[in-house]
Each structure stands twice: as C-alpha cells, then as structure tokens.
C-alpha cells in the first residue's frame, strides 16, 4: 500500500468525517432517494428471499449464505469502482476526491447517533419514564416496558458506546484504508450482519458467514474505539481515563460479543458505571458479564456525561485523522 494511496484514502476519511459531523444526512434527501444503507438492505432482502429456503439442509443454507455475502459485498464495491473510473474521464482528481468524501460521509453516523441518544435524555426530562422508554426503543432491541429509568439510561449509554465503534470508528477506519470502496465494503457486511446475522431458525445458518465476517472486520475498530474513549476521558473533568483503561483491561474480553465489550467497558469505566450485564431481549434473559465495577443505578447526568464524552472521543478521532493526513501529504 503506497504512501500516495494512503494519503488519498485518509484525506477522504477526514473529509467524510467533517461533512457528516456538520451536516449529517439530511431528512429531505432520505425522503427523496432513501439512503445507501437502505439500498444495500434491499439487495440483502432480495438475496434472502431468493436463496434462503427452509427446506434446504443447514449446510446448504450456510453455503448459500456465503454466496449471498460474496454477491452483496462485490456488487456495491464494483459499482463504486466503475463509477470512479468513469468519473476520472470527465472530472478532475480534486473533484473526484471531494465527491468520494461526500458519498463516504453518508455511511458514517456521528451526528445521527448523538441525536438519537440525546433524544432519550430529552424524553426523560420532558416526559419522564414514558418519554425515555419511547426514545430508547428507537435504538435498542429490548422491550422498553420492562425498563426502569436506570435501565433506560444504561441501555442508551450501551448503544452509544457500541454504535460509536461500528457506526463511526469502523467506517472511518475502512475509509482510511480503502477510500470510498473500503467504507462501502465495510457497510455492506455490517448491514448484512444487522439483517441476517442472527441466531434465529431462519438465519442461524444463512447468516453465519455475515455474522462471522462482521466480527472479524470490526476487531480493529472496537479496540480503537476504546482508545478514543480513554483519550477523550483525559480531556474531561467528569470522566476517569484510568477507570476506562482498567475496565477495558479486566472486563472487555468477557462480553458475549468479541467487539462490543471494548467500547462499552471503556465508557463504563470512564463514567464510573456498570454496563451490559444480564438483560432481557424478546422476553428471554440474556446473561452477560458486567462492564465496569461502578454504579448500576445510572442517572440522567450520567447520560449527559456519556454524550459529552462521545463527542470528545469523536473529536480525538478527527484530530488523529487530520494529523495522519497532514503527515502523509507533507
């Protein structure tokens, strides 16, 4: 991988990060054309319908899932590569560079994640527990009616930490490595995992490849996300970088997910909380290790601190990307 290629891809990641932080993905644009993730989702749904048959053996469904994963990653990436090749005939390198950053920005969720989690805090403040439950139901899969206020707040913070990794750090990591094709590659796999990578009778075999590959490609970002949170905590008086480091060291590897434990442990330790632990999904109790050794009775101020820490962690990541891009361009 050449220095010139890396300087290009990292600057694309910088541009995408900045555009998304300022503008997000406009609601009017979503209403007009949808979103790139919804386009990939439509392809996944079609492949699921055409290839995933209940009368197939588990082995055959697993094989078809591998084929589906290959198609849904190769097709979007090939479309992007072909589009960039055609654009090179009519546009300048600078124009193509800006366009890459603009399109890549649609695959990052810094602003929308902050808005969704902030809505939980606003819901609690304005409408009490009912408002918090309604807002948190938009970002977690748990039955909100089973959650008290502390559980609503913990769920929101856990979602903030986990999605910081796979919704922001991971797309930017793959954009920095591969530019727009890199981030499209990542989001195709991540979207497939969110749609079919579940241990349900329909998808346990068919979605096996998507779930495993998603775990693999998220490994670097999950570790980086913990680093960004620790560094962000160093800039914040109401957070403990040492607590974040210790929680990551002792608890992250015990999470039932190979990746989610890293940002969740860092966030828990930084805020002096306990996150994850046993919780209910679809009426079924899921046993999990606690991340952190602080309070489990989270309060609204903890959610406000988590949102501030999240923004600082995003800022740390942005500064690192700018620093790397500047160093490579010199």
FITIRO-337259 format. One record per residue (C-alpha): residue number from 1; residue in one letter; x, y, z. Coordinates in Angstrom, 1 decimal. Layout:
// residues N
loza nr NUM rest A px X py Y pz Z
...
//
This chain:
// residues 330
loza nr 1 rest X px 0.0 py 0.0 pz 0.0
loza nr 2 rest X px 1.7 py 3.2 pz -1.2
loza nr 3 rest X px 2.0 py 6.4 pz 0.7
loza nr 4 rest X px 0.2 py 8.3 pz -2.0
loza nr 5 rest X px -2.7 py 5.9 pz -1.9
loza nr 6 rest X px -2.9 py 6.2 pz 1.9
loza nr 7 rest X px -2.7 py 10.0 pz 1.8
loza nr 8 rest X px -5.6 py 9.9 pz -0.6
loza nr 9 rest X px -7.8 py 7.5 pz 1.5
loza nr 10 rest X px -7.0 py 9.1 pz 4.8
loza nr 11 rest X px -7.9 py 12.5 pz 3.5
loza nr 12 rest X px -11.2 py 11.0 pz 2.1
loza nr 13 rest X px -11.9 py 9.8 pz 5.6
loza nr 14 rest X px -11.1 py 13.2 pz 7.1
loza nr 15 rest X px -13.4 py 14.9 pz 4.6
loza nr 16 rest X px -16.2 py 12.4 pz 5.2
loza nr 17 rest X px -15.9 py 12.8 pz 9.0
loza nr 18 rest X px -16.1 py 16.6 pz 8.8
loza nr 19 rest X px -19.0 py 16.7 pz 6.3
loza nr 20 rest X px -21.1 py 14.2 pz 8.4
loza nr 21 rest X px -20.3 py 16.0 pz 11.7
loza nr 22 rest X px -21.6 py 19.3 pz 10.3
loza nr 23 rest X px -24.4 py 18.2 pz 8.1
loza nr 24 rest X px -25.4 py 14.6 pz 8.9
loza nr 25 rest X px -27.7 py 13.0 pz 6.3
loza nr 26 rest X px -30.5 py 15.5 pz 5.5
loza nr 27 rest X px -34.0 py 14.2 pz 6.1
loza nr 28 rest X px -35.2 py 15.7 pz 2.8
loza nr 29 rest X px -32.6 py 13.7 pz 1.0
loza nr 30 rest X px -33.7 py 10.5 pz 2.7
loza nr 31 rest X px -37.3 py 11.1 pz 1.7
loza nr 32 rest X px -36.2 py 11.8 pz -1.9
loza nr 33 rest X px -33.8 py 9.0 pz -2.6
loza nr 34 rest X px -33.5 py 6.9 pz 0.6
loza nr 35 rest X px -30.1 py 6.1 pz 2.0
loza nr 36 rest X px -27.2 py 3.9 pz 0.6
loza nr 37 rest X px -27.7 py 1.5 pz 3.5
loza nr 38 rest X px -31.3 py 1.1 pz 2.6
loza nr 39 rest X px -30.2 py 0.3 pz -1.0
loza nr 40 rest X px -27.8 py -2.4 pz 0.3
loza nr 41 rest X px -30.6 py -3.6 pz 2.6
loza nr 42 rest X px -32.9 py -4.1 pz -0.3
loza nr 43 rest X px -30.3 py -6.2 pz -2.1
loza nr 44 rest X px -29.8 py -8.3 pz 1.1
loza nr 45 rest X px -33.6 py -8.8 pz 1.5
loza nr 46 rest X px -33.8 py -9.9 pz -2.1
loza nr 47 rest X px -31.0 py -12.4 pz -1.8
loza nr 48 rest X px -32.5 py -13.7 pz 1.5
loza nr 49 rest X px -35.8 py -14.3 pz -0.3
loza nr 50 rest X px -34.3 py -15.9 pz -3.3
loza nr 51 rest X px -31.6 py -18.1 pz -1.7
loza nr 52 rest X px -32.7 py -18.8 pz 1.9
loza nr 53 rest X px -35.2 py -21.7 pz 1.7
loza nr 54 rest X px -36.4 py -23.5 pz 4.8
loza nr 55 rest X px -36.4 py -26.9 pz 3.0
loza nr 56 rest X px -32.6 py -26.8 pz 2.5
loza nr 57 rest X px -30.3 py -28.5 pz 4.8
loza nr 58 rest X px -28.3 py -26.3 pz 7.3
loza nr 59 rest X px -25.1 py -26.9 pz 5.4
loza nr 60 rest X px -26.7 py -25.9 pz 2.1
loza nr 61 rest X px -28.2 py -22.8 pz 3.7
loza nr 62 rest X px -24.8 py -21.9 pz 5.1
loza nr 63 rest X px -23.2 py -22.3 pz 1.6
loza nr 64 rest X px -25.9 py -20.1 pz 0.1
loza nr 65 rest X px -25.3 py -17.5 pz 2.8
loza nr 66 rest X px -21.6 py -17.4 pz 1.8
loza nr 67 rest X px -22.6 py -16.9 pz -1.9
loza nr 68 rest X px -25.1 py -14.2 pz -0.8
loza nr 69 rest X px -22.4 py -12.4 pz 1.2
loza nr 70 rest X px -20.0 py -12.5 pz -1.8
loza nr 71 rest X px -22.6 py -11.0 pz -4.0
loza nr 72 rest X px -23.7 py -8.3 pz -1.7
loza nr 73 rest X px -20.2 py -7.1 pz -1.0
loza nr 74 rest X px -18.8 py -7.5 pz -4.5
loza nr 75 rest X px -21.7 py -5.8 pz -6.3
loza nr 76 rest X px -21.7 py -2.4 pz -4.4
loza nr 77 rest X px -17.9 py -2.2 pz -4.4
loza nr 78 rest X px -17.7 py -2.9 pz -8.2
loza nr 79 rest X px -20.3 py -0.3 pz -8.8
loza nr 80 rest X px -18.2 py 2.3 pz -6.8
loza nr 81 rest X px -15.0 py 1.3 pz -8.6
loza nr 82 rest X px -16.6 py 1.6 pz -12.0
loza nr 83 rest X px -18.2 py 4.9 pz -11.1
loza nr 84 rest X px -14.9 py 6.3 pz -10.0
loza nr 85 rest X px -13.3 py 5.1 pz -13.2
loza nr 86 rest X px -15.9 py 6.7 pz -15.4
loza nr 87 rest X px -15.7 py 10.0 pz -13.3
loza nr 88 rest X px -12.0 py 10.1 pz -13.9
loza nr 89 rest X px -12.8 py 10.7 pz -17.6
loza nr 90 rest X px -14.8 py 13.8 pz -17.0
loza nr 91 rest X px -13.8 py 15.2 pz -13.6
loza nr 92 rest X px -10.5 py 16.5 pz -12.1
loza nr 93 rest X px -8.8 py 14.5 pz -9.3
loza nr 94 rest X px -9.8 py 17.1 pz -6.8
loza nr 95 rest X px -13.5 py 17.0 pz -7.8
loza nr 96 rest X px -13.4 py 13.2 pz -7.5
loza nr 97 rest X px -11.7 py 13.4 pz -4.1
loza nr 98 rest X px -14.4 py 15.7 pz -2.8
loza nr 99 rest X px -17.1 py 13.5 pz -4.2
loza nr 100 rest X px -15.6 py 10.5 pz -2.6
loza nr 101 rest X px -15.6 py 12.2 pz 0.8
loza nr 102 rest X px -19.2 py 13.4 pz 0.3
loza nr 103 rest X px -20.5 py 10.0 pz -0.5
loza nr 104 rest X px -18.5 py 8.3 pz 2.2
loza nr 105 rest X px -20.0 py 10.8 pz 4.7
loza nr 106 rest X px -23.4 py 9.2 pz 4.2
loza nr 107 rest X px -22.0 py 5.9 pz 5.6
loza nr 108 rest X px -20.9 py 7.4 pz 9.0
loza nr 109 rest X px -23.4 py 8.1 pz 11.8
loza nr 110 rest X px -21.7 py 10.6 pz 14.2
loza nr 111 rest X px -24.4 py 13.1 pz 14.1
loza nr 112 rest X px -27.4 py 10.8 pz 13.9
loza nr 113 rest X px -26.2 py 8.6 pz 16.8
loza nr 114 rest X px -25.7 py 11.7 pz 19.0
loza nr 115 rest X px -29.2 py 12.9 pz 18.1
loza nr 116 rest X px -30.9 py 9.6 pz 18.8
loza nr 117 rest X px -29.2 py 9.1 pz 22.2
loza nr 118 rest X px -29.8 py 12.8 pz 23.1
loza nr 119 rest X px -33.5 py 12.2 pz 22.4
loza nr 120 rest X px -33.5 py 9.6 pz 25.2
loza nr 121 rest X px -32.2 py 12.3 pz 27.6
loza nr 122 rest X px -34.7 py 14.8 pz 26.4
loza nr 123 rest X px -37.5 py 12.3 pz 26.6
loza nr 124 rest X px -36.7 py 11.6 pz 30.2
loza nr 125 rest X px -36.5 py 15.3 pz 31.1
loza nr 126 rest X px -39.7 py 16.3 pz 29.3
loza nr 127 rest X px -42.0 py 13.2 pz 29.6
loza nr 128 rest X px -40.4 py 11.2 pz 32.4
loza nr 129 rest X px -40.0 py 7.4 pz 32.1
loza nr 130 rest X px -42.6 py 7.1 pz 29.3
loza nr 131 rest X px -40.7 py 9.5 pz 27.1
loza nr 132 rest X px -37.4 py 7.8 pz 27.8
loza nr 133 rest X px -38.8 py 4.4 pz 27.0
loza nr 134 rest X px -40.2 py 5.7 pz 23.7
loza nr 135 rest X px -36.9 py 7.2 pz 22.7
loza nr 136 rest X px -34.7 py 4.3 pz 23.7
loza nr 137 rest X px -37.0 py 1.9 pz 21.8
loza nr 138 rest X px -35.7 py 3.5 pz 18.6
loza nr 139 rest X px -32.1 py 2.4 pz 19.3
loza nr 140 rest X px -32.2 py -0.8 pz 21.3
loza nr 141 rest X px -33.9 py -4.2 pz 20.8
loza nr 142 rest X px -35.1 py -4.6 pz 24.4
loza nr 143 rest X px -38.7 py -4.4 pz 25.5
loza nr 144 rest X px -38.9 py -0.8 pz 26.8
loza nr 145 rest X px -41.8 py -1.5 pz 29.0
loza nr 146 rest X px -39.6 py -3.7 pz 31.1
loza nr 147 rest X px -37.0 py -1.0 pz 31.7
loza nr 148 rest X px -37.0 py 1.4 pz 34.7
loza nr 149 rest X px -35.3 py 4.8 pz 34.4
loza nr 150 rest X px -31.8 py 3.5 pz 35.3
loza nr 151 rest X px -32.2 py 0.7 pz 32.8
loza nr 152 rest X px -33.3 py 3.1 pz 30.1
loza nr 153 rest X px -30.2 py 5.2 pz 30.7
loza nr 154 rest X px -27.8 py 2.2 pz 30.7
loza nr 155 rest X px -29.4 py 0.9 pz 27.5
loza nr 156 rest X px -28.9 py 4.3 pz 25.8
loza nr 157 rest X px -25.2 py 4.6 pz 27.0
loza nr 158 rest X px -24.5 py 1.0 pz 25.9
loza nr 159 rest X px -26.0 py 1.8 pz 22.5
loza nr 160 rest X px -23.9 py 5.0 pz 22.3
loza nr 161 rest X px -20.7 py 3.1 pz 23.1
loza nr 162 rest X px -21.3 py 0.1 pz 20.8
loza nr 163 rest X px -22.5 py 2.2 pz 17.8
loza nr 164 rest X px -19.6 py 4.5 pz 18.3
loza nr 165 rest X px -17.5 py 1.5 pz 17.3
loza nr 166 rest X px -19.4 py 0.1 pz 14.4
loza nr 167 rest X px -21.2 py 3.2 pz 13.2
loza nr 168 rest X px -18.4 py 5.7 pz 13.3
loza nr 169 rest X px -14.9 py 4.3 pz 14.1
loza nr 170 rest X px -15.2 py 1.2 pz 11.8
loza nr 171 rest X px -16.5 py 3.0 pz 8.7
loza nr 172 rest X px -13.8 py 5.7 pz 9.1
loza nr 173 rest X px -11.1 py 3.0 pz 9.7
loza nr 174 rest X px -12.1 py 1.2 pz 6.4
loza nr 175 rest X px -12.4 py 4.5 pz 4.6
loza nr 176 rest X px -8.9 py 5.4 pz 5.8
loza nr 177 rest X px -7.6 py 2.1 pz 4.4
loza nr 178 rest X px -9.6 py 1.9 pz 1.2
loza nr 179 rest X px -11.3 py 5.2 pz 0.5
loza nr 180 rest X px -14.9 py 5.1 pz -0.7
loza nr 181 rest X px -14.7 py 1.4 pz -1.9
loza nr 182 rest X px -13.3 py 0.5 pz 1.6
loza nr 183 rest X px -16.2 py 2.0 pz 3.5
loza nr 184 rest X px -18.8 py 0.6 pz 1.1
loza nr 185 rest X px -17.2 py -2.9 pz 1.6
loza nr 186 rest X px -17.5 py -2.5 pz 5.4
loza nr 187 rest X px -21.1 py -1.1 pz 5.4
loza nr 188 rest X px -22.3 py -3.9 pz 3.1
loza nr 189 rest X px -21.0 py -6.6 pz 5.5
loza nr 190 rest X px -22.2 py -4.7 pz 8.6
loza nr 191 rest X px -25.7 py -4.2 pz 7.1
loza nr 192 rest X px -25.9 py -7.9 pz 6.2
loza nr 193 rest X px -25.0 py -8.8 pz 9.8
loza nr 194 rest X px -27.7 py -6.5 pz 11.2
loza nr 195 rest X px -30.3 py -8.0 pz 8.9
loza nr 196 rest X px -29.4 py -11.7 pz 8.7
loza nr 197 rest X px -26.6 py -12.3 pz 11.2
loza nr 198 rest X px -29.0 py -13.6 pz 14.0
loza nr 199 rest X px -29.3 py -16.9 pz 15.7
loza nr 200 rest X px -32.9 py -17.4 pz 14.6
loza nr 201 rest X px -34.2 py -20.5 pz 12.9
loza nr 202 rest X px -34.3 py -18.7 pz 9.6
loza nr 203 rest X px -30.9 py -17.0 pz 9.7
loza nr 204 rest X px -28.7 py -19.1 pz 12.0
loza nr 205 rest X px -27.1 py -20.9 pz 9.0
loza nr 206 rest X px -27.8 py -18.5 pz 6.2
loza nr 207 rest X px -26.4 py -15.5 pz 8.1
loza nr 208 rest X px -23.5 py -17.4 pz 9.6
loza nr 209 rest X px -20.9 py -16.0 pz 7.2
loza nr 210 rest X px -22.2 py -12.5 pz 7.6
loza nr 211 rest X px -22.0 py -12.6 pz 11.3
loza nr 212 rest X px -18.5 py -14.1 pz 11.4
loza nr 213 rest X px -17.1 py -11.7 pz 8.8
loza nr 214 rest X px -18.7 py -8.7 pz 10.6
loza nr 215 rest X px -17.0 py -9.8 pz 13.9
loza nr 216 rest X px -13.7 py -10.0 pz 12.1
loza nr 217 rest X px -13.8 py -6.7 pz 10.3
loza nr 218 rest X px -14.9 py -4.9 pz 13.4
loza nr 219 rest X px -12.0 py -6.1 pz 15.5
loza nr 220 rest X px -9.6 py -3.2 pz 14.8
loza nr 221 rest X px -12.3 py -0.5 pz 15.2
loza nr 222 rest X px -13.6 py -1.9 pz 18.5
loza nr 223 rest X px -10.1 py -1.7 pz 20.0
loza nr 224 rest X px -9.6 py 1.8 pz 18.6
loza nr 225 rest X px -12.9 py 3.0 pz 19.9
loza nr 226 rest X px -11.8 py 2.1 pz 23.4
loza nr 227 rest X px -8.6 py 4.1 pz 22.9
loza nr 228 rest X px -10.5 py 7.1 pz 21.6
loza nr 229 rest X px -12.9 py 7.0 pz 24.6
loza nr 230 rest X px -9.9 py 6.7 pz 27.0
loza nr 231 rest X px -8.2 py 9.7 pz 25.3
loza nr 232 rest X px -11.5 py 11.6 pz 25.3
loza nr 233 rest X px -11.8 py 11.0 pz 29.1
loza nr 234 rest X px -8.4 py 12.6 pz 29.6
loza nr 235 rest X px -9.8 py 15.9 pz 28.4
loza nr 236 rest X px -12.9 py 15.8 pz 30.6
loza nr 237 rest X px -13.0 py 16.5 pz 34.3
loza nr 238 rest X px -16.1 py 14.4 pz 34.9
loza nr 239 rest X px -14.6 py 11.2 pz 33.4
loza nr 240 rest X px -11.9 py 8.9 pz 34.5
loza nr 241 rest X px -9.3 py 7.7 pz 31.9
loza nr 242 rest X px -7.8 py 5.3 pz 34.4
loza nr 243 rest X px -11.2 py 3.8 pz 35.2
loza nr 244 rest X px -11.8 py 3.4 pz 31.5
loza nr 245 rest X px -8.4 py 1.7 pz 31.0
loza nr 246 rest X px -9.0 py -0.7 pz 33.9
loza nr 247 rest X px -12.5 py -1.7 pz 32.8
loza nr 248 rest X px -11.2 py -2.4 pz 29.3
loza nr 249 rest X px -8.3 py -4.4 pz 30.7
loza nr 250 rest X px -10.4 py -6.6 pz 33.1
loza nr 251 rest X px -13.9 py -6.7 pz 31.5
loza nr 252 rest X px -13.9 py -6.2 pz 27.7
loza nr 253 rest X px -12.9 py -9.7 pz 26.8
loza nr 254 rest X px -15.7 py -11.2 pz 29.0
loza nr 255 rest X px -18.5 py -9.6 pz 26.9
loza nr 256 rest X px -20.6 py -12.0 pz 24.9
loza nr 257 rest X px -19.7 py -10.0 pz 21.8
loza nr 258 rest X px -16.0 py -10.2 pz 20.7
loza nr 259 rest X px -16.2 py -6.4 pz 19.9
loza nr 260 rest X px -18.9 py -4.6 pz 21.9
loza nr 261 rest X px -17.2 py -5.1 pz 25.2
loza nr 262 rest X px -14.3 py -2.8 pz 24.3
loza nr 263 rest X px -16.2 py 0.5 pz 23.9
loza nr 264 rest X px -18.8 py -0.5 pz 26.5
loza nr 265 rest X px -16.1 py -1.2 pz 29.1
loza nr 266 rest X px -14.3 py 2.0 pz 28.3
loza nr 267 rest X px -17.5 py 4.0 pz 28.6
loza nr 268 rest X px -18.5 py 2.3 pz 31.8
loza nr 269 rest X px -15.1 py 2.8 pz 33.5
loza nr 270 rest X px -14.8 py 6.4 pz 32.4
loza nr 271 rest X px -18.3 py 7.2 pz 33.8
loza nr 272 rest X px -18.0 py 5.1 pz 37.0
loza nr 273 rest X px -20.9 py 2.8 pz 35.9
loza nr 274 rest X px -21.7 py -0.8 pz 35.3
loza nr 275 rest X px -23.0 py -1.5 pz 31.8
loza nr 276 rest X px -24.2 py -4.6 pz 30.0
loza nr 277 rest X px -24.8 py -7.4 pz 32.5
loza nr 278 rest X px -28.0 py -9.6 pz 32.4
loza nr 279 rest X px -30.8 py -8.2 pz 30.3
loza nr 280 rest X px -34.0 py -9.2 pz 28.5
loza nr 281 rest X px -34.4 py -9.5 pz 24.7
loza nr 282 rest X px -37.8 py -10.6 pz 23.4
loza nr 283 rest X px -38.8 py -11.9 pz 26.8
loza nr 284 rest X px -35.6 py -14.0 pz 27.1
loza nr 285 rest X px -33.0 py -13.3 pz 29.7
loza nr 286 rest X px -29.5 py -12.9 pz 28.2
loza nr 287 rest X px -26.7 py -13.5 pz 30.7
loza nr 288 rest X px -23.7 py -11.3 pz 30.2
loza nr 289 rest X px -20.7 py -10.0 pz 32.2
loza nr 290 rest X px -20.9 py -6.6 pz 33.7
loza nr 291 rest X px -18.6 py -4.0 pz 32.1
loza nr 292 rest X px -17.0 py -1.8 pz 34.8
loza nr 293 rest X px -17.4 py -2.0 pz 38.5
loza nr 294 rest X px -19.2 py 1.2 pz 39.3
loza nr 295 rest X px -22.9 py 2.1 pz 39.9
loza nr 296 rest X px -25.7 py 0.2 pz 38.1
loza nr 297 rest X px -28.2 py 2.9 pz 39.1
loza nr 298 rest X px -27.5 py 5.3 pz 36.3
loza nr 299 rest X px -29.0 py 8.7 pz 36.4
loza nr 300 rest X px -29.8 py 11.4 pz 33.8
loza nr 301 rest X px -26.5 py 13.2 pz 34.5
loza nr 302 rest X px -24.6 py 10.0 pz 33.5
loza nr 303 rest X px -26.3 py 10.1 pz 30.1
loza nr 304 rest X px -25.4 py 13.7 pz 29.7
loza nr 305 rest X px -21.8 py 12.9 pz 30.6
loza nr 306 rest X px -21.8 py 10.0 pz 28.2
loza nr 307 rest X px -22.9 py 12.3 pz 25.3
loza nr 308 rest X px -20.1 py 14.8 pz 26.2
loza nr 309 rest X px -17.5 py 12.0 pz 26.3
loza nr 310 rest X px -18.8 py 10.6 pz 23.0
loza nr 311 rest X px -18.3 py 14.0 pz 21.3
loza nr 312 rest X px -14.8 py 14.3 pz 22.7
loza nr 313 rest X px -13.9 py 10.8 pz 21.5
loza nr 314 rest X px -15.2 py 11.7 pz 18.1
loza nr 315 rest X px -13.0 py 14.8 pz 18.3
loza nr 316 rest X px -10.0 py 12.8 pz 19.2
loza nr 317 rest X px -10.5 py 10.5 pz 16.2
loza nr 318 rest X px -11.0 py 13.5 pz 13.9
loza nr 319 rest X px -7.7 py 15.1 pz 15.1
loza nr 320 rest X px -5.8 py 11.8 pz 14.6
loza nr 321 rest X px -7.1 py 11.5 pz 11.1
loza nr 322 rest X px -6.2 py 15.1 pz 10.3
loza nr 323 rest X px -2.7 py 14.6 pz 11.8
loza nr 324 rest X px -2.1 py 11.4 pz 9.7
loza nr 325 rest X px -3.4 py 13.1 pz 6.6
loza nr 326 rest X px -1.2 py 16.2 pz 7.2
loza nr 327 rest X px 1.9 py 14.0 pz 7.9
loza nr 328 rest X px 1.4 py 11.9 pz 4.7
loza nr 329 rest X px 0.8 py 14.9 pz 2.5
loza nr 330 rest X px 4.0 py 16.7 pz 3.7
//
